[in-house]
Amino acid sequence: MSSPTQYCPFCGKRNTIGCGIYVSKARVLVFLVGRHGNELLSFRRYEDEISLRNLYEVVAEKIYERRAEELYVSGESYDLIDEAIEVLKSFLYPFAISITDVFEDPHEFFSRLDKTLRTKSRLKTVDMLPEKKIHGSHSTIIGGREGYALIMKLARSPYVKKIVPGVIEGNATSVGGGVRLKLTRSDERGNLRALLIDGATVQQVHVITTASTREEGETILKILSADVRDLQG
């Protein structure tokens, strides 16, 4: 292989765990996290629409060559992140593309991504119908269809074993503000605590994961937070 992240067409082995893209006004950086080493590609960014589309098409080809099925996008601003997402999704479907936070330093983003992806690659998974994962004596889920959709988004994750809706606090009726799900923290065993919020009403939600340590739990928290953020817009 010419690089540690290259896909092997002969044996079908993927050597890339995942990929990060960092967009600045001057350059687009592609960070490939490999099983046996990483690779960084750098491309000059242009302002005009045609050149930008050609640039991202080349970036997409590099990612597709590695079969990097997970892609995380960051940048100097959310406008630059949105730019990359908008163009890349037309080239890389059905690859999973996740939006991350803005980072001033691309190396900080790449360092965190490397740690997250390597921890994620060691995580156990479960194969179970999402509906079978919801347990507990509190059968009510606040927020109507929106609240149920957010809980089911968690349940569809292969890193979630069980979801236990808890007590409901606050007003019995919504006062506006929309339905939100906030994952707050991981305990020492890697299980998560979440809050389902509908106006002034709050419901505690316990999420039992496949993690066995706080570090693994924090990694799953980041993954689930990104999933929920995509659903909540």
C-alpha positions in Angstrom: 0.0 0.0 0.0 1.2 3.5 -0.7 -0.4 5.0 2.5 -1.4 3.6 5.9 -5.1 4.5 5.2 -5.5 3.1 1.7 -8.2 0.6 1.0 -7.1 -2.8 -0.2 -9.1 -3.8 -3.3 -7.7 -7.3 -3.3 -8.8 -8.4 0.2 -11.5 -5.8 0.8 -9.9 -4.6 4.0 -10.6 -1.0 5.2 -7.5 0.6 6.8 -9.3 3.9 7.5 -11.3 4.1 10.7 -12.7 7.5 9.9 -12.0 10.9 8.5 -12.1 14.5 9.5 -12.3 17.6 7.3 -11.3 21.1 8.5 -12.2 24.1 6.4 -10.5 27.4 6.7 -10.7 30.4 4.4 -7.4 29.4 2.8 -7.3 25.6 2.8 -9.3 22.4 3.2 -7.5 19.8 5.3 -8.4 16.1 5.2 -7.3 14.0 8.2 -7.6 10.3 7.7 -7.4 8.1 10.8 -5.9 4.7 10.0 -5.6 1.5 11.9 -1.8 1.6 11.5 -1.2 5.3 11.0 -2.7 8.6 10.0 -2.6 10.7 6.8 -3.1 14.4 6.3 -4.0 15.9 2.9 -4.1 19.6 2.2 -6.0 21.5 -0.6 -6.1 25.1 -1.5 -9.6 26.6 -1.1 -11.1 28.8 -3.8 -14.0 31.3 -3.5 -15.8 30.9 -6.8 -18.6 28.3 -6.9 -17.2 26.1 -9.8 -13.7 25.9 -8.2 -15.2 25.1 -4.8 -17.3 22.3 -6.3 -14.3 20.9 -8.2 -12.3 21.0 -5.0 -14.8 19.1 -2.9 -15.2 16.6 -5.7 -11.5 15.8 -5.4 -11.8 15.6 -1.6 -14.7 13.2 -2.0 -12.7 11.0 -4.3 -9.9 10.8 -1.8 -12.3 9.9 1.0 -14.1 7.3 -1.2 -10.9 5.7 -2.2 -10.2 5.0 1.5 -13.8 3.8 2.1 -14.0 6.1 5.1 -17.6 5.6 6.0 -17.6 8.1 8.8 -16.9 11.7 8.2 -16.7 14.6 10.7 -16.6 18.2 9.5 -15.2 21.2 11.4 -13.8 24.6 10.4 -13.1 28.1 11.4 -16.8 29.0 11.2 -20.2 27.4 10.9 -20.6 29.0 7.5 -17.5 27.1 6.2 -18.7 23.9 7.8 -22.1 24.3 6.2 -20.4 24.9 2.8 -18.5 21.6 3.1 -21.5 19.6 4.2 -23.7 21.0 1.4 -21.3 20.1 -1.4 -19.9 16.8 0.0 -23.3 15.2 0.7 -24.0 15.1 -3.0 -20.7 13.3 -3.7 -20.5 11.0 -0.7 -24.0 9.6 -0.2 -24.6 7.2 1.7 -21.5 8.0 3.8 -22.4 9.3 7.3 -21.4 13.0 7.6 -21.5 14.6 11.1 -21.2 18.2 12.0 -18.8 19.1 14.9 -18.1 22.3 16.7 -16.0 25.2 15.4 -12.3 24.8 16.2 -9.8 27.7 15.9 -6.9 25.2 15.7 -7.3 22.3 13.2 -4.7 20.2 15.1 -6.9 20.3 18.3 -9.8 19.0 16.2 -7.7 16.3 14.6 -6.3 15.2 18.0 -9.8 14.9 19.6 -11.1 13.1 16.5 -8.2 10.6 16.6 -8.9 9.8 20.2 -12.6 9.5 19.7 -12.4 7.2 16.6 -9.9 4.9 18.2 -12.0 4.5 21.3 -15.1 4.0 19.2 -13.4 1.3 17.2 -13.0 -0.7 20.5 -16.6 -0.3 21.6 -18.9 -3.3 21.7 -22.2 -3.2 19.8 -25.7 -4.8 20.2 -28.1 -6.0 17.6 -31.6 -5.4 18.9 -34.8 -3.8 17.8 -35.0 -0.2 19.1 -38.4 -0.8 20.6 -37.0 -3.6 22.7 -34.5 -1.3 24.3 -37.1 0.9 26.1 -37.7 -0.3 29.7 -38.8 0.9 33.1 -42.0 1.7 35.1 -42.4 5.1 33.6 -44.0 4.4 30.2 -44.9 8.0 29.5 -42.5 9.9 27.3 -43.0 13.7 27.2 -43.0 15.8 24.0 -45.4 13.7 22.0 -44.1 12.5 18.6 -41.0 14.7 18.8 -40.1 13.4 22.2 -40.6 9.8 21.1 -38.6 10.4 17.9 -35.6 11.7 20.0 -35.8 8.7 22.3 -35.9 6.3 19.3 -32.9 8.0 17.8 -30.9 7.0 20.9 -32.4 3.5 20.8 -31.3 2.9 17.2 -27.7 3.3 18.2 -25.7 0.0 18.3 -24.0 1.4 21.4 -27.2 1.6 23.4 -28.5 -1.5 25.3 -31.3 0.0 27.3 -33.2 3.2 27.7 -35.1 3.9 31.0 -37.4 7.0 30.9 -37.6 8.4 34.4 -39.6 10.8 36.5 -41.3 13.9 35.0 -40.8 17.3 36.7 -42.3 20.7 36.1 -45.6 21.7 34.5 -47.8 19.1 33.0 -48.3 21.1 29.8 -45.8 22.6 27.4 -45.3 26.4 27.4 -43.4 26.5 24.1 -39.7 26.4 23.2 -39.8 23.1 21.4 -38.8 19.6 22.5 -35.1 19.0 23.1 -33.0 16.1 24.3 -29.8 16.9 26.2 -27.2 14.3 27.1 -25.4 15.5 30.2 -22.8 13.1 31.5 -21.4 9.6 31.7 -20.9 7.7 35.0 -17.9 5.6 35.8 -19.4 2.5 34.2 -20.1 4.4 30.9 -23.8 4.8 31.2 -25.4 8.1 30.4 -27.8 10.6 31.9 -30.1 12.6 29.6 -32.8 15.2 30.0 -35.9 15.3 27.7 -37.2 18.8 27.8 -40.6 20.0 26.6 -41.1 23.7 27.5 -41.1 23.8 31.3 -41.5 20.0 31.6 -38.3 17.9 32.1 -38.0 14.1 32.1 -34.9 12.3 33.3 -33.7 9.5 30.9 -31.2 6.9 31.8 -29.2 5.4 28.9 -27.4 2.1 29.4 -24.6 1.7 26.9 -22.1 -1.0 25.8 -19.3 1.0 27.4 -17.4 -0.3 30.4 -15.5 2.9 31.4 -16.1 6.6 31.7 -13.8 7.3 28.8 -15.9 4.9 26.5 -19.1 6.4 27.9 -17.9 9.9 27.0 -17.1 8.8 23.5 -20.6 7.3 23.1 -22.0 10.6 24.6 -20.3 12.5 21.8 -21.6 10.1 19.1 -25.2 10.2 20.4 -25.1 14.0 20.9 -24.1 14.4 17.2 -27.0 12.0 16.2 -29.5 14.0 18.2 -28.2 17.4 17.0 -28.7 16.2 13.4 -32.3 15.3 14.2 -33.0 18.5 16.1 -31.4 20.6 13.4 
